[in-house]
Amino acid sequence: MKKKVIVFSTGGTILSSAANPTELTNYTNRGTKISDILSLNGDADVEYRELYSIPSSQVGLPHWKTMISETEKVLSKDDVAGAVITHGTDTLEESAFLMNLIVKSDKPIVFTGAMRPNGALGSDGELNLNNSIKAAMSPLSQNRGVLVCFNGKIGDARLITKTHTLDPSTFQAPEYGFCGFIINDYIEFLSRCDKPHTKSSEFELNDLNRLDSLSYVPVITSYPEETSDFIDAALMRGAKGIVYAGMGHGNVTPAAEKALSECRKRGVIVVRASRTGGPVLPSKEKWMQMGFIPSGSLSANKARLLLALSIAKHGQSQSEAERIFRTY
């Protein structure tokens, strides 16, 4: 039985176009559908479905719940080999990481999009979509969690991040590297991320179905001459968790330390991350005693999602949050 790939469209640059072929920043969706992008499907049996069409800066829990439920539904069918999700690049890494933690399937799920609009000179959307469909068809992509495919490179959703505002090679995996590549019809995987994902993850869609939005978990970035104002405001606003993106190795300034300590006394879960990149590990003893959880190899933005999922499943449990950050 020939199997098919389902392509879900959610909006983004891949559906947009500009007034002239050299315009790379000022563009909009002029009615293009995802089925218009790819001129040739090759041997693939492809079915296109539009979930919604929004700039990815507007994505939130209702969109994620739709994305997850529809993906799980189609991947449960025997005649479906895998799924591709086209997505705006601004928050693609968050959506891919969230699905990596929740979707219960070992079939390939591949996120892609475009950095240059349709019709622009050097537009990358069609090739990215073509490569992603091939990756989703490949048995080599199974049981790898959610993948991100751009510019001929394939990355793990947990490790991939957007690194440039305009460059087609914006998605990189700093420190850890890509897990594979695709050239023509040739796909090769070189490594894998061994953190729990998809079917081996404890998180599931039911953890989110009773919620209208994720708990308020802001990312607060450190800076020279920092005051406690943003942390104090988050506490007053009712934050359930705070991800503190400190300088260097997640270093906490004196003003922030005092304010975050007060947050901990009021039951707010605090995660130390870095504004720099690279892992944040257990550090000063007093920060550990205060209950500041190191983010490990997660970026501040992904740490925010993991903390919000921990709160959705386990409430304000400090011990569960600590375990989850050690595990995922």
N, C-alpha and C positions, 0 to 999 in steps of 0.2 A: 504494500500500500504506500503510495506516494504521500509524504507528509508535507504540510504547509507551514508557513511562517505567518504569524499575525503581526501586523505593524500597527501599533497604536500611535495616534498623533495627538499631541497636547499643545501645539503652538510653537512659537519661537522663531528665530532667524531663518530656519530652514524653510519656512512657509512665506517669508517676507521678500519684498523686492523694493528697489529704489527707482528714482526717476531716471538715472543714467548708470551705465555699467561701471563707472569708476567711483561711484558713491558707496562707501563701506560702513557708514555710521548712521545715516539718516534714511531709514527705510520703515516700511509698514506692511502688514498683511493685506494684500489687494485681492483676496478671494481665492488664493492658491490652496489646493487640497494636497495632502501628502501623496495621493495616487498620481498627481501630476509631476512629481519630482523625478521619478526614476523612469528613464526611457526604455530600459531593458531589464527584465527580471531574470534572464538566463534560464536555468533549469528550475528555478524556484517557483513553487505555487504560493503566491502571496495574497493575503487578504488584508485590506486596509480598513481601519476603523478610527473614527475621530472621537476621542473622549471629551475633549474641550479644546478651545483655542485661546490661550492667554499668554501674555508675557510671563516668563517664569519667575520674575520678581514678585508676582502676585499669587504664587502657589501656596497652598495651605492644607490643613488637615482634610477638609472635604475633598479636595482634588486627590490627595494621597490615598484616601480610602477608596475612591473610585478606581484609581490606577491599580491598587493592590487587588481589589475584589475582581475586577475584570481580567487581570492577568492570571490570577489563580483559576478563574473559571475556564479560560481557554486552554491553559496548560494541562488541565485535568482530562482533556479529550485526547483519545488515542491517535487521531489523525493530525495532531499539531506537534511539530518538532520543537518549536521555540517561539519566543516573542521578541520584537524590537519595539522600543519606545523612543519616539522622537520628541525632543524636549528642548526648551530654551536653555542656553548654556549658563545663565546667571546662577541658577540653583540646581542645575543638573546633578551635581555631586551629592547634594543633600537628598534629593529624591531617590537616586540610585542607592545610596547608603541605607536609607530607611527601608526600601524594598528588600535590600540584601538581608536585613534583620528580620523581616516579617513574612515574605512570600514563602509559601510551603510547596515548593517544587524543586526538583533537581534538573529540570529542563533549562536550556539556555535562555537567559534574559539579557538583552543587550540594549544599552542606552546609547543614543547618538543624537546629532543635531548638526548645526552649521555655525561657523563664525562669520561667513560672508553671505550676503543675501542672494537669493535667486537672481540669475541674470547678470550678476556682477562678474567682472573679469577675475578668473581664478576662483569662482564659487566652489565651495567644498561639499555642499550638502548632498549632491547626487552620489558622489563616490563614497562618502561616509555611510549613506543609507545602503548602497550596494554592498559594501564590505560588511556592514552589520547584519544584513540578511544572510549573507554567506556564513558569518560566524554563528548566527542563531540556528542555521541548518546543520552545522557540524557536530558530530558526536563528540569531538574533542572539547567542546564547550560545556558539556554536561557536568553537573555536580561541581561547578566552580563558583557558585554564587552569582550575583549580578555583575555584569561586565560593562565597561564603557569603551566604545570603539570610535576613535577619531584619528584622521590623518595616517591611517595604516597601522596604528598602534592599538593594542588592547590592554586595558588596565582593570585591576580589581576595584570594585566600587568603594571598598573601605579605604584604599590608599590613594585613589586618583583625586586630583584637585585642579581647579582652573587657575592658571598662573599668569595669564596675559589678557588684556582687554580686547585685543583685535586679532592676534596671531592664530592661524588655523591649527598650529601645534600647541594651543593653550593648555590642553589637558595633559598633565604630567604626573608622575609618581615620585616626587623628590625623596631622596634617601633610599627608597625601596625598589624603584624601577617598574617598568611595564611587565606584565605576565606573558605577553605574546604579541604577535604581529600578523598582518595579513597583506600579502602582495599577490596581485592577480587572483588566482583561485587557491593560492597556497596559504594555509594557516598553520602556525606553529606556536605552541605554548612552551615557555621556558621555566616558569615558576608558578606557585600558587600561594594565596594567603590562607593560612591554616586557622585563622580565627573562626569561631562558629558563625554560620550563615544559613539562611533559608531553612531547610528542614531540620538542621541541627541547632537552630536558635530557639530560645524559650519564648520569644515574642511572637504574637499572632494578631491577626486582624481584630479579633474579639476584644483585645486590650484597648482598641481605639474606637470601636463602634458605639460605645456609650458616651463618647466625648464629642463636643462641638469644635473644640480646639485643644491643642496641647497646652499643658500647664505653662504658666509664664516663667520662662527660664531665659533671662537676657544674657548676652555675651558682653562683658564690660572689659574694655581694652585699657591697659595701663599706659601711662605717659609721664614724662618728666614733670615735676611739680604737681603731681596728682593730689587731688583732694578726695574726700569720701563722698562727694555730692551724688555721683551716679549710683553708687552702692546704696546710699541712704534712700535715694528716690526709688530704687528697685524694691527695697524692703517695705517702704510705705505703700508702694503699688501692689504689694502682695505676692512678690516673687516666691515660688516654691523651690527654686534652685537658681544658682548663679554660676556661670562659667567665667572665671577671671583669666583673661588672656594677658598674662604678665610679661614683663620684659625678659629676654634671655630664657633661662631655664624655668620659666613660670615664676619668676621672682615677684614677691609681694611687697609693695612699698609700705612704710609704717602707717600711713593714713588708711590705706586699703586693708592692711592687716587688722587694725582696730575695728573697722567697719564690718569686715567679713567675720570676725570673731563674734560680733554682736548678732550677725545674721545666724550663725551657727547656734547661738544660745536660744534663738527663736525658732529653731527647727528647719531653717533653710539649708539645703544641701549645697555645698560649695565645691567646685571642681577647679583645680589649677591647670591652666593650659598655657600656651605660649603664643605671643603675637609674632614670633620669629619663624617657627617651623622647627621640626625635629622633636624628639620625644621629651615628655616631662615625666620624670620619675620621682619616687620618694626622695625628699631632700631634707630640709631642716626639721629637726625633731619637733620643735614647737609647732610647726605647721601641721605635722602629722597629729600631734596631740590636740590641736584645734579642730581636727577633722577635715582638713582640706584634702580632697581626693585628687591625686595626680591623674592627668588625662592619658598618660601613656603615649602611644604613637598617633593618637587622634588629634586632628586639628580642633581648634576651638569651636568651629561651626558644627563639626560632627559630634564633638563632645556634648554640645547643647542638645542634639537630637537624642543621643544615647541617654542622657540624664532625663530628658522628658519622657522617654519610653520607660525608664526605670520607675519614675514617679507614677506613670499611668498604670503600671503593673503592680508595684509594691508600695505605693504611697510615699511617705516621707521617711522610709526606712534607710537609715545611714548604712547599716551593715549590708543590706541588699545592694545599695548603690556602690559601695566599695567592692563587693564581689563582682558586680556587673562590669565595672571598669577594669578589674583584673582579667576578666574573661573575654570581653569583646573588644 
